[in-house]
Amino acid sequence: MRRASRALSWALIALGALALLDAGVTLVWQEPLSALYARIQQDRLSGALHTIERAPPTPVERHVLAALPLERERIAFLARQLQRHAAPGSPVGAIHIPRIGASFVLVKGTGDAELEKGPGVYPETRFPGIPGTTAIAGHRTTWLAPFRHIDALRPGDRIFLDMPYARFTYRVSGQRVVDPSDVGAAIDPAGYSRLVLSACTPLFSAAQRLLVYARLERAVPVGAAVPVGAAVPTITSGAPIPPAPAARPAPAASRPEGPPPLPPAPAPPT
């Protein structure tokens, strides 16, 4: 009896030590067990996303794209197609935030099951490339804690969204803390294309929501969004987009474009 009681005591001590260890790791880093599960899910999603990126457009999409010569029209069309056909929890793109070292596969949806896999796009908002607001939610202490440090973002910081049809660059414009009931602060249109990151705040609490706002700066088409005959851009995932080349200045009116004029012939000798 005494031996059984001693074994039970040691078992309870071990369980208590493990609970304290888990709490300590969560406090300084993130919850480790959910992080392991989310990492496995992210690896699976990454493979599935690569498959989507390599898939050619359907015959119907090719027919529509043939009538859309402008980049923004092609991007918007493919964005609508992906948003319409992607299943909840499926991979739809990737987010890269250099300032805080965050790089994760995005999923469609913000339910519990979706956010356990990674950051999710609010279904009430639009996919990047469709004018309006794109809002993305993510955890800060569990499930890999993808948005743990978004409070460190400052105006001017860049956020990249890699979608199968385009690469988007956003510039952070500010932050705001709101009540959980103020959903409109995250999803309402603003009159321009913007990105909103949403997460619970403070850490280890769901009392409020931290919103980070960013304005669309540039969109570079990839894949089927590139117009026929145009050069296909080469983009390394997570790397900044090089600036567009500066336009050449218009030639002066007195110097038409072409070779320089010949000097006047010398006067004949007298």
PAZAPA-4460 file (N, C-alpha, C; in steps of 0.05 Angstrom, whole numbers, plus 32768, in hexadecimal, padded with zeros to 4 digits):
% residues 270
    n_x    n_y    n_z   ca_x   ca_y   ca_z    c_x    c_y    c_z   seq   type   mol
   8011   7FE8   8000   8000   8000   8000   8011   8019   8000     1      M     A
   8027   8018   8012   8038   802F   8013   8047   8034   7FF9     2      R     A
   804F   801D   7FEC   805D   801F   7FD2   804B   802C   7FBD     3      R     A
   8032   8024   7FBC   801F   802F   7FA9   801A   804D   7FAE     4      A     A
   8018   8054   7FC7   8014   8070   7FCE   802C   8081   7FC6     5      S     A
   8045   8076   7FCA   805D   8084   7FC2   805E   8087   7FA4     6      R     A
   8057   8073   7F95   8057   8074   7F77   8043   8089   7F6D     7      A     A
   802C   808A   7F7A   8018   809E   7F73   8022   80BA   7F78     8      L     A
   802F   80BD   7F8F   803A   80D8   7F96   804F   80E1   7F81     9      S     A
   8061   80CF   7F7A   8075   80D6   7F66   8068   80DC   7F4B    10      W     A
   8053   80CE   7F44   8045   80D3   7F2B   8038   80EE   7F2B    11      A     A
   802C   80F5   7F41   801F   8110   7F43   8034   8126   7F42    12      L     A
   804B   8121   7F4F   8060   8135   7F4E   806A   8139   7F32    13      I     A
   806E   8123   7F23   8077   8125   7F08   8063   8133   7EF6    14      A     A
   8049   812E   7EFA   8035   813C   7EEA   8035   8159   7EF1    15      L     A
   8038   8160   7F0A   8039   817C   7F12   8051   818A   7F06    16      G     A
   8068   817C   7F06   8080   8188   7EFA   807D   818D   7EDC    17      A     A
   8070   8179   7ECE   806B   817C   7EB2   8058   8194   7EAC    18      L     A
   8044   8197   7EBD   8031   81AD   7EBA   803F   81C8   7EBE    19      A     A
   8050   81C9   7ED2   8060   81E2   7ED6   8072   81E7   7EBF    20      L     A
   807F   81D2   7EB5   8091   81D6   7E9E   8082   81E0   7E85    21      L     A
   806A   81D4   7E80   805A   81DD   7E6A   8051   81FA   7E6D    22      D     A
   804A   8201   7E85   8042   821D   7E8A   8059   8230   7E86    23      A     A
   8071   8228   7E8F   8088   8239   7E8C   8090   823D   7E6F    24      G     A
   808F   8227   7E60   8096   8229   7E43   8081   823A   7E35    25      V     A
   8068   8237   7E3C   8053   8247   7E30   8057   8265   7E36    26      T     A
   805F   826B   7E4E   8063   8286   7E56   8079   8294   7E47    27      L     A
   8090   8287   7E43   80A7   8294   7E36   80A8   828E   7E18    28      V     A
   8099   827A   7E0E   809A   8273   7DF2   807E   826F   7DE8    29      W     A
   8074   8257   7DE9   8058   8251   7DE1   8052   8235   7DEB    30      Q     A
   8038   822E   7DEA   802F   8214   7DF4   803B   81FE   7DE2    31      E     A
   804C   81EC   7DED   805C   81DA   7DDC   804C   81C4   7DCE    32      P     A
   8038   81B9   7DDC   8029   81A2   7DD0   8018   81AB   7DB8    33      L     A
   800A   81C2   7DBB   7FFB   81CC   7DA4   800D   81D5   7D8E    34      S     A
   8025   81E0   7D95   8038   81E8   7D81   8042   81D1   7D70    35      A     A
   8046   81BA   7D7C   804F   81A2   7D6D   8039   819A   7D59    36      L     A
   8020   819A   7D63   800A   8193   7D51   8008   81A6   7D39    37      Y     A
   800A   81C0   7D40   8008   81D5   7D2B   801F   81D3   7D17    38      A     A
   8037   81CD   7D21   804E   81CA   7D0F   804A   81B4   7CFB    39      R     A
   803F   819E   7D04   8039   8187   7CF2   8024   8190   7CDD    40      I     A
   8010   819F   7CE6   7FFC   81A8   7CD4   8007   81BC   7CC0    41      Q     A
   8019   81CE   7CC9   8026   81E1   7CB7   8036   81D3   7CA1    42      Q     A
   8044   81BE   7CA9   8054   81AF   7C95   8042   81A2   7C80    43      D     A
   802C   8197   7C88   8019   818B   7C75   800C   81A1   7C64    44      R     A
   8005   81B7   7C6F   7FF9   81CD   7C60   800D   81D8   7C4B    45      L     A
   8026   81D9   7C53   803A   81E4   7C40   803C   81D3   7C27    46      S     A
   803C   81B8   7C2A   803C   81A7   7C13   8023   81AA   7C02    47      G     A
   800C   81AC   7C0F   7FF3   81B0   7C00   7FF3   81CB   7BF2    48      A     A
   7FFE   81E0   7BFE   7FFF   81FA   7BF1   8011   81F9   7BD8    49      L     A
   8028   81EB   7BD9   8039   81E9   7BC2   802A   81DB   7BAB    50      H     A
   8019   81C8   7BB1   800A   81BB   7B9D   7FF6   81CE   7B90    51      T     A
   7FE9   81DF   7BA0   7FD6   81F3   7B95   7FE5   8207   7B84    52      I     A
   7FFD   820F   7B8C   800C   8223   7B7D   8015   8219   7B62    53      E     A
   801A   81FF   7B60   8023   81F3   7B47   800C   81EB   7B34    54      R     A
   7FF4   81EB   7B3F   7FDD   81E1   7B2F   7FD7   81F6   7B19    55      A     A
   7FD2   81EC   7B00   7FCB   81FF   7AEA   7FAE   8208   7AED    56      P     A
   7FA7   821E   7AE1   7F8B   8227   7AE2   7F79   8214   7AD4    57      P     A
   7F60   8213   7ADC   7F4C   8201   7ACF   7F46   820C   7AB4    58      T     A
   7F39   81FC   7AA2   7F31   8207   7A88   7F1F   8220   7A8A    59      P     A
   7F0D   8220   7A9D   7EFC   8237   7AA0   7F0C   8250   7AA9    60      V     A
   7F1F   824C   7ABB   7F30   8262   7AC4   7F41   826C   7AAD    61      E     A
   7F4C   825A   7A9D   7F5C   8263   7A86   7F4C   8273   7A72    62      R     A
   7F33   826C   7A6F   7F22   827A   7A5C   7F1D   8297   7A67    63      H     A
   7F18   8299   7A80   7F13   82B4   7A8C   7F2C   82C4   7A8C    64      V     A
   7F43   82B8   7A93   7F5C   82C7   7A94   7F64   82D1   7A79    65      L     A
   7F5D   82C3   7A64   7F64   82CC   7A49   7F57   82E6   7A42    66      A     A
   7F41   82ED   7A50   7F34   8307   7A4A   7F3B   831C   7A5E    67      A     A
   7F4E   8316   7A70   7F57   8329   7A85   7F74   8331   7A81    68      L     A
   7F7A   8346   7A72   7F96   834D   7A6D   7FA4   835B   7A85    69      P     A
   7F95   8367   7A97   7FA1   8377   7AAC   7FA8   8365   7AC4    70      L     A
   7FBF   836B   7AD0   7FC8   835B   7AE7   7FB4   835B   7AFE    71      E     A
   7FAA   8373   7B05   7F98   8375   7B1C   7F7E   8365   7B17    72      R     A
   7F75   8364   7AFE   7F5C   8355   7AF8   7F62   8337   7AFB    73      E     A
   7F79   832E   7AF1   7F7F   8312   7AF3   7F83   8309   7B10    74      R     A
   7F91   831A   7B20   7F95   8314   7B3C   7F7A   8312   7B4B    75      I     A
   7F68   8326   7B46   7F4F   8326   7B54   7F3E   830E   7B4C    76      A     A
   7F3E   8306   7B33   7F2F   82EF   7B2A   7F39   82D6   7B38    77      F     A
   7F53   82D1   7B38   7F5E   82B9   7B45   7F5A   82BA   7B63    78      L     A
   7F5A   82D2   7B6F   7F55   82D4   7B8C   7F38   82CB   7B92    79      A     A
   7F26   82D4   7B82   7F09   82CC   7B86   7F06   82AE   7B82    80      R     A
   7F14   82A3   7B6E   7F12   8286   7B6A   7F1C   8276   7B82    81      Q     A
   7F33   827E   7B8C   7F3E   8270   7BA3   7F2C   8273   7BBC    82      L     A
   7F22   828B   7BC1   7F11   8290   7BD8   7EF7   8280   7BD5    83      Q     A
   7EED   827D   7BBD   7ED3   826F   7BB9   7ED7   8251   7BBC    84      R     A
   7EED   8246   7BB4   7EEF   8229   7BB2   7F00   821D   7BC9    85      H     A
   7F10   822C   7BD8   7F20   8221   7BED   7F0E   8218   7C04    86      A     A
   7F14   8201   7C0F   7F04   81F6   7C25   7F0E   8202   7C40    87      A     A
   7EFD   8204   7C54   7F06   820E   7C6E   7F1D   81FD   7C79    88      P     A
   7F32   820B   7C82   7F49   81FD   7C8D   7F5E   81F5   7C78    89      G     A
   7F58   81FB   7C5F   7F6C   81F4   7C4A   7F80   820A   7C46    90      S     A
   7F98   8204   7C3C   7FAC   8219   7C38   7FA5   822B   7C21    91      P     A
   7FA9   8245   7C25   7FA3   8258   7C0F   7FBA   826B   7C09    92      V     A
   7FCF   826B   7C19   7FE5   827D   7C15   7FF9   827B   7C2C    93      G     A
   800A   828F   7C2E   801E   8290   7C44   8022   82AD   7C4C    94      A     A
   8028   82B1   7C66   802D   82CC   7C71   804A   82CC   7C7B    95      I     A
   8058   82E2   7C75   8073   82E6   7C7E   8075   8302   7C8B    96      H     A
   807F   8303   7CA4   8082   831D   7CB2   809F   831F   7CBB    97      I     A
   80B0   832B   7CAB   80CD   832C   7CB2   80D3   8338   7CCE    98      P     A
   80C5   834C   7CD6   80CA   835A   7CEF   80CA   8346   7D07    99      R     A
   80B8   8333   7D07   80B5   8321   7D1E   80BD   8304   7D17   100      I     A
   80C8   8300   7CFE   80D1   82E6   7CF6   80BA   82D1   7CF3   101      G     A
   80A3   82DA   7CEC   808C   82C8   7CE9   8088   82C0   7CCC   102      A     A
   8084   82A6   7CC7   807F   829C   7CAC   806E   8283   7CAF   103      S     A
   8055   8285   7CA6   8041   8270   7CA9   8030   826C   7C91   104      F     A
   8026   8254   7C8D   8012   824F   7C79   7FF7   8259   7C83   105      V     A
   7FE8   8267   7C71   7FCE   8271   7C78   7FB9   825C   7C71   106      L     A
   7FA3   825B   7C81   7F8C   824A   7C7A   7F74   825C   7C77   107      V     A
   7F5F   8250   7C6B   7F46   825E   7C68   7F35   8259   7C81   108      K     A
   7F2C   826E   7C8E   7F1A   826C   7CA5   7F27   8273   7CBF   109      G     A
   7F17   8279   7CD3   7F21   8282   7CED   7F14   8272   7D04   110      T     A
   7F09   825B   7CFE   7EFD   824B   7D14   7F13   823E   7D24   111      G     A
   7F0C   8230   7D3A   7F20   8223   7D4B   7F30   820F   7D3B   112      D     A
   7F23   81FF   7D2B   7F32   81EA   7D1C   7F45   81F6   7D08   113      A     A
   7F3D   820D   7CFC   7F4F   8219   7CE8   7F67   8226   7CF5   114      E     A
   7F63   8235   7D0B   7F79   8243   7D18   7F8C   8231   7D27   115      L     A
   7F84   8218   7D2C   7F97   8204   7D37   7FAC   81FD   7D22   116      E     A
   7FA7   8202   7D09   7FBA   81FB   7CF4   7FCD   8213   7CEE   117      K     A
   7FC3   822B   7CF1   7FD3   8243   7CEB   7FC1   825B   7CE8   118      G     A
   7FCC   8272   7CE0   7FBC   828A   7CDD   7FA7   8286   7CC8   119      P     A
   7F8F   8291   7CCD   7F79   828D   7CBA   7F6D   82A7   7CB0   120      G     A
   7F64   82A7   7C98   7F57   82BE   7C8B   7F39   82BF   7C93   121      V     A
   7F31   82D6   7C9E   7F15   82D9   7CA5   7F03   82D4   7C8D   122      Y     A
   7EEF   82C2   7C8E   7EDE   82BD   7C77   7ECD   82D5   7C70   123      P     A
   7EC9   82E8   7C83   7EB9   8300   7C7D   7EC9   8315   7C6C   124      E     A
   7EE3   8310   7C69   7EF3   8324   7C5A   7EFC   8318   7C40   125      T     A
   7F0B   8327   7C31   7F13   831F   7C16   7F2F   8315   7C14   126      R     A
   7F34   8303   7C02   7F4F   82FA   7BFD   7F5F   8311   7BF1   127      F     A
   7F79   8311   7BF6   7F8B   8325   7BEA   7F88   8326   7BCC   128      P     A
   7F87   833D   7BC0   7F82   8340   7BA4   7F66   8349   7B9D   129      G     A
   7F53   8345   7BAF   7F38   834F   7BAC   7F37   8369   7BBD   130      I     A
   7F31   837F   7BB0   7F31   8399   7BBF   7F20   8397   7BD9   131      P     A
   7F2C   83A1   7BEE   7F1E   83A1   7C08   7F30   8399   7C1F   132      G     A
   7F24   838E   7C34   7F33   8386   7C4C   7F38   8368   7C4C   133      T     A
   7F51   8360   7C52   7F59   8345   7C57   7F60   8343   7C75   134      T     A
   7F52   8334   7C85   7F58   8331   7CA1   7F61   8314   7CA7   135      A     A
   7F76   8312   7CB7   7F82   82F8   7CBE   7F84   82F6   7CDD   136      I     A
   7F7B   82E0   7CE8   7F7C   82DC   7D05   7F91   82C6   7D0B   137      A     A
   7F9D   82C8   7D23   7FB1   82B4   7D2B   7FB4   82B4   7D49   138      G     A
   7FBD   829E   7D54   7FC1   829B   7D71   7FDC   82A9   7D79   139      H     A
   7FDE   82AE   7D93   7FF6   82BB   7D9E   8004   82AA   7DB3   140      R     A
   7FF7   8295   7DBE   8005   8285   7DD2   8003   8267   7DCC   141      T     A
   7FF1   825F   7DBB   7FED   8242   7DB5   7FED   823E   7D97   142      T     A
   7FEF   8224   7D8F   7FEE   821C   7D73   8002   822B   7D62   143      W     A
   801C   822A   7D6B   8033   8236   7D5F   8034   8254   7D64   144      L     A
   8020   8260   7D70   801F   827D   7D76   8029   828E   7D5F   145      A     A
   801D   828C   7D48   8027   829B   7D30   8027   82B9   7D33   146      P     A
   8014   82C4   7D43   8012   82E1   7D46   801B   82EA   7D62   147      F     A
   802B   82DB   7D70   8034   82E2   7D8B   8040   82FE   7D8C   148      R     A
   8050   8305   7D79   805F   831E   7D7A   8054   8334   7D67   149      H     A
   803C   8333   7D5E   8032   8347   7D4C   8030   8362   7D5A   150      I     A
   8030   8362   7D75   8030   837C   7D83   804A   838B   7D7F   151      D     A
   805F   837E   7D75   8079   838B   7D70   807A   8399   7D54   152      A     A
   8065   8395   7D44   8065   83A1   7D29   8061   83C0   7D2C   153      L     A
   806F   83CE   7D1B   806E   83EB   7D1B   8068   83F6   7CFF   154      R     A
   805D   840F   7CFE   8057   841A   7CE3   8070   8419   7CD1   155      P     A
   806B   8410   7CB9   8080   840D   7CA5   808A   83F1   7CA2   156      G     A
   8085   83DF   7CB6   808D   83C3   7CB3   807E   83B6   7C9D   157      D     A
   808B   83A3   7C8F   807F   8396   7C79   8073   837B   7C80   158      R     A
   805D   8374   7C74   8051   835A   7C76   804D   834F   7C5A   159      I     A
   8055   8337   7C55   8052   832B   7C3A   803D   8314   7C3B   160      F     A
   802C   8314   7C27   8019   82FE   7C24   801F   82F1   7C09   161      L     A
   8027   82D7   7C09   802C   82C8   7BF1   8014   82B7   7BEB   162      D     A
   8005   82BF   7BD6   7FEE   82B0   7BCD   7FF5   82A1   7BB4   163      M     A
   7FE6   828C   7BAC   7FED   827D   7B94   7FED   828E   7B7A   164      P     A
   7FE0   82A5   7B7C   7FDD   82B6   7B64   7FED   82D0   7B65   165      Y     A
   7FF7   82D8   7B7C   8005   82F2   7B7F   8014   82F3   7B99   166      A     A
   8027   8306   7B9A   8036   830C   7BB2   802F   8329   7BBA   167      R     A
   8025   832C   7BD3   801B   8346   7BDC   802D   8351   7BF2   168      F     A
   8033   836B   7BF0   8043   8378   7C04   8031   838D   7C12   169      T     A
   8030   838C   7C2D   8021   839F   7C3C   8034   83AE   7C4F   170      Y     A
   802D   83C7   7C55   803C   83D7   7C69   802B   83DC   7C81   171      R     A
   8035   83D6   7C98   8027   83DA   7CB1   8021   83F8   7CB5   172      V     A
   8009   83FF   7CBC   8001   841B   7CC1   7FFB   8421   7CDE   173      S     A
   7FF5   840C   7CEE   7FEE   8411   7D0A   7FE2   83F9   7D18   174      G     A
   7FDB   83FD   7D31   7FCF   83E8   7D42   7FB7   83F3   7D51   175      Q     A
   7FA6   83E1   7D5A   7F8F   83E9   7D6A   7F86   83D1   7D7B   176      R     A
   7F7D   83D7   7D93   7F72   83C2   7DA5   7F54   83C7   7DA7   177      V     A
   7F44   83B2   7DA2   7F27   83B5   7DA3   7F1B   839E   7DB3   178      V     A
   7F02   83A0   7DB9   7EF3   838B   7DC7   7EEE   8374   7DB3   179      D     A
   7EEB   835C   7DBC   7EE6   8345   7DAA   7ECC   8349   7D9A   180      P     A
   7EB9   8358   7DA5   7EA0   835C   7D97   7EA3   836F   7D7F   181      S     A
   7EB8   837F   7D7E   7EBC   8392   7D69   7EC8   8385   7D51   182      D     A
   7EBA   8373   7D44   7EC4   8364   7D2D   7EC8   8377   7D15   183      V     A
   7EB7   838B   7D13   7EB9   839E   7CFD   7ED4   83AC   7CFB   184      G     A
   7EE1   83B0   7D12   7EFB   83BD   7D11   7F0F   83AD   7D02   185      A     A
   7F0B   8393   7CFF   7F1D   8381   7CF1   7F15   837C   7CD4   186      A     A
   7EFB   837A   7CCF   7EF2   8371   7CB5   7EE5   8386   7CA3   187      I     A
   7EDE   839D   7CAE   7ED0   83B1   7C9E   7EE2   83BC   7C88   188      D     A
   7ED6   83C3   7C71   7EE6   83D0   7C5B   7EF0   83EB   7C64   189      P     A
   7F07   83F4   7C59   7F13   840D   7C60   7F15   8421   7C49   190      A     A
   7F0B   8419   7C31   7F0E   842A   7C1A   7F27   8425   7C0A   191      G     A
   7F37   8413   7C13   7F50   840B   7C05   7F57   83EE   7C0D   192      Y     A
   7F69   83E2   7BFF   7F70   83C6   7C05   7F83   83C6   7C1D   193      S     A
   7F7C   83B7   7C32   7F8C   83B6   7C4A   7F8C   839A   7C55   194      R     A
   7FA0   8396   7C67   7FA2   837D   7C76   7F9F   8383   7C94   195      L     A
   7F90   8372   7CA2   7F8D   8374   7CBF   7F95   835A   7CCC   196      V     A
   7FA8   835B   7CDE   7FAF   8344   7CEE   7FA1   8346   7D09   197      L     A
   7F95   8330   7D12   7F85   8330   7D2B   7F8E   8319   7D3D   198      S     A
   7F91   8320   7D57   7F99   830C   7D6B   7F8F   8315   7D87   199      A     A
   7F8D   8302   7D99   7F84   8309   7DB4   7F9A   8319   7DC3   200      C     A
   7F91   832A   7DD5   7FA4   8339   7DE5   7F96   833F   7E00   201      T     A
   7FA5   8341   7E16   7FC2   833C   7E19   7FC8   831E   7E16   202      P     A
   7FE2   8317   7E17   7FE9   82FB   7E16   7FDB   82EB   7E2C   203      L     A
   7FD2   82D2   7E24   7FC5   82C0   7E36   7FA9   82CA   7E3F   204      F     A
   7F9E   82DB   7E2E   7F83   82E6   7E34   7F75   82EB   7E19   205      S     A
   7F5A   82E7   7E1A   7F4A   82ED   7E02   7F38   8305   7E08   206      A     A
   7F41   8316   7E1B   7F30   832D   7E23   7F2C   8341   7E0D   207      A     A
   7F41   8345   7DFC   7F3F   8359   7DE7   7F4D   834E   7DCD   208      Q     A
   7F4B   835E   7DB8   7F57   8356   7D9F   7F6B   836C   7D97   209      R     A
   7F83   8363   7D8F   7F98   8374   7D84   7F96   8373   7D66   210      L     A
   7F92   838A   7D59   7F90   838C   7D3C   7FA8   839C   7D31   211      L     A
   7FB5   8391   7D1D   7FCB   839E   7D0F   7FC2   83A4   7CF3   212      V     A
   7FC3   83BD   7CEB   7FBA   83C6   7CD1   7FD2   83CA   7CBE   213      Y     A
   7FCE   83C2   7CA5   7FE3   83C6   7C91   7FD5   83CC   7C76   214      A     A
   7FE2   83DD   7C67   7FD7   83E6   7C4D   7FE6   83D8   7C36   215      R     A
   7FD7   83D0   7C22   7FE3   83C3   7C0A   7FF5   83D6   7BFC   216      L     A
   800E   83CD   7BF7   8022   83DE   7BEA   8027   83D4   7BCD   217      E     A
   8027   83BA   7BCA   802E   83AF   7BAF   8024   8393   7BAC   218      R     A
   801D   838B   7B94   8014   8370   7B8D   8023   8367   7B74   219      A     A
   8030   8350   7B75   803F   8346   7B5F   8032   832B   7B56   220      V     A
   8028   832A   7B3E   801A   8311   7B35   802E   82FA   7B32   221      P     A
   8024   82E2   7B38   8033   82CA   7B34   8021   82B5   7B27   222      V     A
   802D   82A1   7B1C   801D   828B   7B10   800A   8294   7AFB   223      G     A
   7FF2   828B   7AFC   7FDE   8291   7AE7   7FD6   82AE   7AE6   224      A     A
   7FDD   82BE   7AFB   7FD6   82DA   7AFB   7FE8   82EB   7AE9   225      A     A
   7FFF   82E0   7AE2   8012   82EE   7AD0   8006   82EF   7AB4   226      V     A
   8002   8307   7AA9   7FF7   8309   7A8D   8008   82FA   7A79   227      P     A
   7FFC   82EF   7A65   800A   82E0   7A50   801E   82F2   7A43   228      V     A
   8037   82E8   7A41   804C   82F7   7A34   805C   8307   7A47   229      G     A
   8053   830B   7A60   8062   831B   7A74   8077   830A   7A81   230      A     A
   808C   8317   7A8B   80A1   8308   7A99   8096   82FE   7AB3   231      A     A
   809C   82E5   7ABA   8093   82DA   7AD3   80A7   82E2   7AE9   232      V     A
   809D   82F1   7AFE   80AF   82F9   7B13   80B9   82E2   7B24   233      P     A
   80D2   82E4   7B2D   80DE   82D0   7B3E   80DE   82DA   7B5A   234      T     A
   80CF   82CD   7B6C   80CC   82D6   7B88   80D4   82C0   7B9B   235      I     A
   80E7   82C5   7BAD   80EE   82B2   7BC1   80DB   82B6   7BD9   236      T     A
   80D0   82A1   7BE3   80BC   82A3   7BF8   80C7   82B1   7C10   237      S     A
   80B9   82C6   7C19   80C1   82D5   7C30   80D5   82EB   7C2B   238      G     A
   80DF   82ED   7C12   80F3   8301   7C0C   80E5   831B   7C02   239      A     A
   80F1   8332   7C08   80E5   834B   7BFE   80E4   834C   7BE0   240      P     A
   80D0   835A   7BD6   80CE   835E   7BB9   80E0   8375   7BB1   241      I     A
   80F1   8372   7B9D   8102   8388   7B95   80F1   839F   7B8B   242      P     A
   80FA   83B8   7B8F   80EA   83CF   7B86   80E8   83D0   7B68   243      P     A
   80D2   83DB   7B5E   80CE   83DD   7B42   80E3   83F1   7B37   244      A     A
   80ED   83EB   7B1E   8101   83FE   7B13   80F5   8419   7B0F   245      P     A
   8105   842E   7B13   80FB   8449   7B10   80F7   844F   7AF2   246      A     A
   80E2   845E   7AED   80DC   8465   7AD1   80F2   8477   7AC6   247      A     A
   80F9   8473   7AAC   810D   8484   7AA0   8102   84A0   7A9C   248      R     A
   8111   84B5   7AA1   8107   84D0   7A9D   8103   84D6   7A7F   249      P     A
   80EE   84E6   7A7A   80E8   84EC   7A5E   80FF   84FD   7A53   250      A     A
   8107   84FA   7A3A   811C   850A   7A2E   8114   8527   7A2B   251      P     A
   8127   8539   7A2D   8121   8555   7A2A   8118   855B   7A0E   252      A     A
   8107   8570   7A0B   80FC   8577   79F1   8112   857E   79DD   253      A     A
   8128   858A   79E7   813D   8592   79D5   8150   857C   79CE   254      S     A
   814D   8564   79DC   815E   854E   79D7   814D   8535   79D1   255      R     A
   8143   8532   79B9   8133   851B   79B2   8143   8502   79B6   256      P     A
   8134   84EC   79BD   8141   84D3   79C2   814F   84C9   79A8   257      E     A
   8168   84BF   79AB   8177   84B6   7994   8194   84BE   7998   258      G     A
   81A4   84BA   7983   81C0   84C1   7986   81C4   84DF   7988   259      P     A
   81DA   84E8   7995   81DE   8505   7997   81E3   8511   797C   260      P     A
   81DB   852B   7978   81DF   8538   795E   81FC   853B   7958   261      P     A
   8203   853A   793E   821E   853E   7935   8226   855B   7939   262      L     A
   8240   8560   793F   8249   857C   7940   8248   8589   7925   263      P     A
   8244   85A4   7924   8242   85B2   790A   825C   85AF   78FB   264      P     A
   8259   85AE   78E0   8271   85AB   78CF   8282   85C5   78D1   265      A     A
   829D   85C3   78D1   82AD   85DB   78D2   82AA   85EC   78BA   266      P     A
   82AD   8607   78BE   82AB   861A   78A7   82C1   8615   7893   267      A     A
   82BC   8619   7879   82D1   8615   7865   82E6   862A   7869   268      P     A
   8300   8623   7863   8316   8637   7866   8313   864D   7853   269      P     A
   831B   8665   785C   8319   867D   784B   8334   8683   783F   270      T     A
***
